[in-house]
Amino acid sequence: MSAAHDQNGWVDRLRDPTQQPEALEQLRALLLRGLRRAFASKAGDDAFLEDIAQDALVRILDRLDQFEGRSQFTTWAMAVAVRLATSQLRRKHTQDISLDGLTGSNPLKIEFADDSAAKPSAGIERSSLIGKLQELIDDRLTDRQRWAIQALLNGVPIEEIARRTDSNPNAVYKLVHDARTRLKQGFEQAGYTADDLVGLSQ
């Protein structure tokens, strides 16, 4: 460990029972300031950030042996807190998204901004391509493939889809990969090119 990266002796102080309480309070205040700067607009709840700071302290204490001195100790500690906050915010977001309705009875509908007024000819081509995409989704994908893609479009991470469907990430990756393969084959058989698909998202 580089002493230059632990100028305040954080590791030794956190390991010393007589110094630990003061060191923890100082580190908690530092983490909380950093979290407020990074997440105040996203979290919107100071109590949430307080909880993250406390949870981060526990995690940091458990991982003191992992600090190798490649950066400032406070930078390393802040990274632990930020990763924890990001994970918690992602979990809160996905908890608000129901996967129950993502079935064949509630089919995936694709919508893109309408720019036909600005470019009439491009708008016609775009509508045709979107129509084909919707047709392929309806005809070529299984219910599970449709809801997996819809969940991803709604911001649900693959790991969360796997957890909430008693599956595993590899199985979800394969499900999505197979769905994309079917859509690609359908487009190719209909005479569309890769450039046509790229233009759809622009």
N, C-alpha and C positions, 0 to 999 in steps of 0.2 A: 504494500500500500504506500502510495506517495504521501509524505507528510505535508507537501505543498497543497494537496487536495483535501486535507483534513486539518486546516490551520487552527481551528478551534477545538481540536481534539474530540470531535463529536463521538467517535466510536468508543474511545476510552471512557468518556463521561457517561455515555449511555450504558456501558457495561459496569460501571462503578455504582454500587447501591447507594452510596452517600451522595453522589452527584447526579444520579439518574433523574430524580424528580424535577430538578431545576432545568436540566438539559431537555427533558421531554416537554416542559412547558414552553421553553424557548423555541423548540423545533415545531411544536403545535402552532404557535403564533406565526411562525415563518410560513408554514404550509398553508395556513388559513388565508394569509395575505395573498399568496400565490394563487390559490384556488379561486379566491374572489375575483382576482384579475382575469383569470382564464375562463371561469364558468359562470360568473354572476348573471350574464344575460341569458344563459342557457338553462341554468338550474333554477334561478328565480326564487330560491329559498335558502336563506342563510343557515337554517337549521340543518339542511341537507349537507351543506359544505362543512359544517361543524362535525357532523357524523363522519364524513369522508376523512377529515383530518384525523379524527380519533382512530378510525379503522386503519388509516395509513400508518399511524404510529405503531400500532400492534404489528402490522406487516413488516415495517422497517426493523423493529426489534428482532423479529423472527429471522430476518435476512441480513443481519449485520455482517455475517461471515461472507456474504456475497459481494460486499462492497470492496472493489479491487483498486480503488484510488485512481481510476482512469479519468475521472472528472471530479469536480468539487463534490464533497459529501452532500451539501445542500441541493445541488443539481440532481444528484442521484436520488435523494429522498423525495424531491419534488416530482421527479419522473414516476416514482412509485405511486404517489398521491394522484397524479393526473391520470395514470392508467386505471386506477381504481375508480375515479370519478367518471371517466369515459365509459367504463364497463357498466357502472350502475345506471348512468343516464340511458345507455342503450337498452338495458334490461327494462327500465321504466317505460321506455318508448314501445318496446315490443309487447309488453304486458297489456297495452291498450289496444293492440291489434288482435282481433279474433281470427283464428284459422278455421273456425267451425263452418263459416259460410263459404269457404273457398272450395266449392264442389261443382259438379256438373249442373246442379240446380241453380247455381249462381255464377254463370259463366264469365270468364275474363273478357272484358271489352277494352279494346285498344283505342285511345284517343290521342290526337296530336293537334297542335295549334293550327288553325285554319289560315293559310296565307294565300288562298285562291284569288282574293281581291287584288293583291299586289302582283301575282304572277298567274294569270288564268290558266295557261297551258300547263304550267308546273303543278297547279292545283288539281287539274284533272288527272295527271299522271300519279300524283300523290294519293288521291282518293282511290284510284284503281289499286295501287300497291297496298294501301291500308285495308281495302276490301279483301284482297287476296290473303293478307296476313290474318285477318279475322276468320276467314274461311278455313285456313289451315289450322288455326288454333281450335276451331270448333270441330273439324273433321279428323284431324290427324293426332291430336294429343289426347292422352287419357285424362280422366278426372284428376288423378294425382299429379300429373305433369302440369295441368292447368293451375291447380292451386299452389303448387311449388313456385311457379313463375310469378303468380300474382302476389304471393307472400314476399318474394324477393323485390318486386316492384313497389311494395308497400314498406320496404325498408327492414324487413325481418331478416337477420343474418342466417346463413345456412346452419350454423351451430344451434341457433335457437329453434329453427324449424325441426332439426333432428331431435332436439331435447323434447319438444312438445308433441312429437309424433312417435315417441319411443323408437326412434331410428338412430342412425349415426351419420356424421357429416359425409362420409364417403358414399353412402347410399343416396343422400340428397344430391350430392355432386353428380352422380351417375344419372339420377332422375332428370336433372336439369340439362345435362349434356345430351341425353337421348332426345329430350324435347327439342333442343336447338338443332340437333341433327335432322330430325323429322321436318322441322320448319325449313331448314336450308334445302333439303331435298325437294320439298314441295315447291319452293320458289324456283329452283333450277328447272324442274319439270315444267313449270309454267312459263319459262323463258326469261326470268329475271336474273340480273347479274349482281355481283357483290357491290358494284358502284350504285346500283339502284337502291340497295338496302342502306348504304351509307347516306345517300341523299334523303332517305326517309327521316333520319334523326336530325337533319340540319334545318 
